Amino acid sequence: MRKTTIIGINAVILAILLIIMIYPLKPQTSLKREVTLRWLAIYKNYSLYIDDNKEFTSPIEIKTQTNSYKISLEPGTYFWKIKAGKISSPVR
């Protein structure tokens, strides 16, 4: 019984750590309206979602294997998030 409890607690702690391992960083912009989106994570494959509304009704989905992505966007306000497997970052 004691081993089962310890294994269960370790599994919960591991799950919490994996959930918080994706954290988007502040974008860097240049004069050409190119935006570099960067994030900290430990995964190898990411889905990057970019949309002009917070509900993500018509997002651009980009698959990447790096922790950053450079994209040219028209002037405006954009929202973005990162997903790796079933884990998703907060909306920025």
C-alpha positions as CSV (number, residue, x, y, z in Angstrom):
1,M,0.0,0.0,0.0
2,R,2.8,2.4,0.9
3,K,4.6,1.8,-2.4
4,T,1.4,2.5,-4.4
5,T,0.9,5.8,-2.5
6,I,4.5,6.9,-3.2
7,I,4.2,6.0,-6.9
8,G,0.9,7.8,-7.2
9,I,2.3,11.0,-5.6
10,N,5.3,10.8,-7.9
11,A,3.1,10.5,-10.9
12,V,1.0,13.5,-9.9
13,I,4.2,15.6,-9.3
14,L,5.6,14.6,-12.7
15,A,2.3,15.4,-14.4
16,I,2.3,18.9,-12.8
17,L,5.9,19.5,-13.9
18,L,5.1,18.5,-17.5
19,I,2.1,20.8,-17.6
20,I,4.1,23.9,-16.6
21,M,7.1,23.1,-18.8
22,I,5.7,25.2,-21.7
23,Y,5.9,28.9,-21.2
24,P,5.8,31.4,-24.0
25,L,8.3,34.3,-23.9
26,K,7.7,37.9,-25.1
27,P,7.9,38.2,-28.9
28,Q,10.8,40.1,-30.5
29,T,9.9,42.4,-33.4
30,S,12.0,44.1,-36.1
31,L,11.3,47.0,-38.5
32,K,10.2,44.6,-41.3
33,R,7.1,43.6,-39.2
34,E,8.6,40.2,-38.7
35,V,7.9,38.7,-35.4
36,T,9.9,36.0,-33.7
37,L,7.9,33.9,-31.3
38,R,10.0,32.1,-28.7
39,W,9.1,29.7,-25.9
40,L,10.8,27.5,-23.3
41,A,9.9,23.8,-23.4
42,I,11.4,20.4,-23.3
43,Y,9.5,18.8,-26.2
44,K,10.6,18.1,-29.8
45,N,7.4,18.8,-31.8
46,Y,5.2,21.8,-31.4
47,S,2.0,23.2,-32.9
48,L,2.0,27.0,-32.9
49,Y,-1.4,28.7,-33.2
50,I,-1.7,32.3,-34.2
51,D,-5.0,34.2,-34.5
52,D,-6.4,37.7,-34.4
53,N,-9.0,36.9,-31.8
54,K,-8.6,35.4,-28.4
55,E,-11.1,32.6,-29.0
56,F,-8.9,31.1,-31.9
57,T,-11.9,30.8,-34.3
58,S,-9.7,30.9,-37.4
59,P,-6.1,30.2,-36.3
60,I,-3.0,29.7,-38.4
61,E,-1.5,26.4,-37.3
62,I,2.3,25.9,-37.8
63,K,4.2,22.7,-37.0
64,T,7.7,23.2,-35.9
65,Q,10.5,21.3,-34.1
66,T,12.3,24.4,-32.7
67,N,11.7,26.7,-29.7
68,S,11.1,29.7,-31.9
69,Y,9.4,30.7,-35.1
70,K,9.8,33.8,-37.3
71,I,6.7,35.0,-39.1
72,S,5.6,38.2,-41.0
73,L,2.3,39.6,-39.9
74,E,0.1,42.5,-40.9
75,P,-0.1,45.3,-38.3
76,G,-2.6,44.4,-35.6
77,T,-3.1,42.5,-32.4
78,Y,-2.5,38.8,-32.4
79,F,-2.9,36.0,-29.9
80,W,-0.7,32.9,-29.9
81,K,-0.2,29.7,-28.0
82,I,1.9,26.6,-28.2
83,K,0.8,23.0,-28.0
84,A,3.0,19.9,-27.5
85,G,1.1,16.6,-27.4
86,K,-1.9,17.2,-25.1
87,I,-0.2,20.0,-23.2
88,S,-1.0,23.6,-24.2
89,S,0.5,26.9,-23.1
90,P,-1.4,29.9,-21.9
91,V,-2.6,32.4,-24.6
92,R,-0.3,35.3,-25.1
